[in-house]
Amino acid sequence: MSQITLEEFKNTFKYYKGIEHQQRAIEELFLNLDSDLKESDADWLQIYRNQIKRGLVNPLVVPYQTQLDNKTDPYRECFSSCCAMVAMYYGVVSNDDEYIEIRSEFGDTTLASSHVKALASLGLKAVFIPNATTDDLKRQIDEGVPTPCGWLHYGPSYKPSGGGHYCTVIGYTDTGWRLHDPFGEADLVNGGYINNDNGEFQHYSYKNWNPRWIVEGEGSGWMMDIRRA
């Protein structure tokens, strides 16, 4: 019988943000946790995992990573940091630098195929979907699956442009999406960024983000479906 990893254990804490004192406290708790409570069939762990499967958590509890402190190529690695957040959610890596080192073995950060292969090496099944709808994305959240999405972050919302950017969608409300933006807080109306230090749990409105994601209308959104294999 397998046991829960330290990384997945961290994700069970709603307000865990990877702050040093939080890490020390959780690592000590994990170290002193009875072995039977770490087993994958432990009652508390089954309740936690089943809540996520049933979509009872919205937004999903997903660790945040900024791309701007990456060791390799921070201004190009939004896709990598987003996939890393999902890999951390599943407890298979500890941070985006660890994930990027693995991904680099399979290709460039901008290629979906690189991430599909890297995630497969970590025991996750990833599928790049270039024709997603808003209903598809909401269904991902309902099924407990945080989802990296590619969108155009330059230009006004009515005429977006640019080479593209990735964020990890972790929830939705009546008026917009909850997501982790690895580059900061976007200016959805005008394009570009308001700041680079406030990307966690952003609320991006349907009105101004959807035209940047489903640029050609419903059925044109880019997203990565990443699940346990």
CORHUMO-V353368 format. One record per pair of residues at least 24 apart in sequence whose ideal C-beta (glycine too) atoms are under 8 Angstrom apart, sorted by the first residue. I is the first residue (numbers start at 0). J is the second residue. Records with the same first field share a line. If there is no record, write none. Layout:
# CORHUMO-V353368
I->J  J
This chain:
# CORHUMO-V353368
0->38  39  40
1->38  39
2->34  37  38  39
3->37  38  39  41  44  90
4->90  91
5->29  90
6->87  90  91  92  93
7->89  90
8->32  90
9->62
10->60  61  62  87  88  90
11->47  60
12->60
13->60
15->60  62
16->62  63  199
17->62  63
50->143
51->143
52->142  143
53->143
54->140  141  142  143
56->143
57->140  141  170  171  177
58->140  169  170  177  200
59->88  140  143  145  169  170
60->88
61->85  87  88  145  167  169  179
62->87  88
63->179  198  199  200
64->94  95  179  181
65->181  182  183  195  196  198
66->95  181  182
67->181  182  183  195
69->95  96  99
70->96  99
71->96  99  103
72->108
75->108  109
76->108  181
77->164  165  166  181  182
78->108  109  111  114  147  149  165
79->108  114
80->165  181
81->147  165  166  167  179  181  223
82->114  117  118  125  147  223  225
84->145  147  167  179  181
85->118  123  145  146  147  167  223  225
86->118  121  123  225
88->145
89->121  123  225  227
91->121  122  123
92->121
95->181
111->223
114->223
118->225
119->228
122->227  228
123->225  226  227  228
124->225  226  227  228
125->223  224  225  226
126->223  224
127->221  222  223
128->220  221  222  223  224
129->219  221
130->218  219  220
131->213  218  219  220  221  222
132->213  217  218  220
133->205  209  213  217  220
135->220  222
136->168  171  176  220  222
137->171
139->168  222  224
140->168  169  170  171
144->224  225  226
145->169  225
146->222  223  224  225
147->222  223  225
148->178  212  220  221  222  223
149->212  221  222
150->208  211  212  221
151->211  214
152->182  185  190  191  192  211
153->190  191
154->190
155->188  189  190
156->187  188  190  206  207  208  210  211
157->210
159->190  210  211  214
160->190
161->190
166->201  203
168->222
169->200
172->202
174->202  204  205  206
175->202  203  204  205  206  208
176->202  203  205  208
177->201  202
178->203
187->211
